[in-house]
């Protein structure tokens, strides 16, 4: 019998989780992960907040809600089994004014519908017991929201792939994907590999790689840089402190995030990045910027939300404005309490009409499966998304 060859494009946490799952259920197959970088978890996986989300915000019944709840349980078990950090430090979502009480109630209803355990509505006094420096008219406490080390988890997934007989090919930039009947050829600039099946988990490059495979132009990826500051007074925060997010956007607003190394970050904002892998303000990629500006959905998005974009940009340029926003629920924070921290870039999928794609989106085209949108809580959900993809695409 001929050995089945399965390729996975992308050595971020999701691509590695898919390859790992394939190694579990298809031990007869040869699994190969391809990535253009010289290390795994080089982009979104290595530049995120490190939060394992419990499933508070997502529409009940959506893939996000279902796979997040499944995924956090699988992730907790995986970290325990591998001896990886997993700290259920808990999270409070703070209503800063009475106008935010109704949106907070909506979050609570969604969280209950999604089966998030241990939820508790807090009074101002109870909020201070959980987070002594936080202030608000009410809060929602999620004690099972956790913090982890996602790059370390991704490296562990990669070891699982190779231990099962698969391979992780770094430095392999995919420039061409060609159908060969029931098979598919994947080429770099100097090598071509042939697979029976292909899964694309290319993150910030997911639309480009999907187009190479004939999966159409939409949705397109628009990169948003999320900038952080780091607290010089980490004692201000015990766990995770979030505001009530604006329901119009998939971003969760500037918040306080404790890290597994004991540090605390404040952020992120969400500003248009001038490069898909542009982690610094000065990073500019003319091709990336041109594609962003030419995408019809971006024009519509900018027209609808330019005021919010201008506010985010102002906060990006001026530390005091950034801190002023964070002070609305942690008023003891001072500008001198923060220093710049590394930024991340979010691969935000946008449809041609300017709609921000919220739910996970996974397409199937013959022997090719393409993940077109898997933002937060994609890392939390990685093991569950992998099971979902493998069950759908490989039976």
Secondary structure, 3 states (H helix, E strand, C coil): CCCCEEEEECCCHHHHHHHHHHHHHCCCCEEEEEECCCCCCCCHHHHCCCEECCCCCCCCCCHHHHHHHHHHHHHHHHHHHHCCCEECCCEEEEECCHHHHHHHHHHHHHHHHCCCCCCEEECHHHHHHHCCCCCCCEEEEECCCEEECHHHHHHHHHHHHHHCCCEEEECCCCCEEEEECCEEEEECCCCEEEECEEEECCHHHHHHHHHHCCCCCCCEEEEEEEEEEEECCHHHCCCEEEECCCCCCCCCCCEEEECCCCCEEEECCCEECCCCCCCCCCCCCHHHHHHHHHCHHHHHHHHHHHHHHHHHHHHHHCHHHHHHHHCCCCCCCCHHHEEEEEEEEEEEEECCCCCECCCCEEEEECCEEEEEECCCCCCCCHHHHHHHHHHHHHC
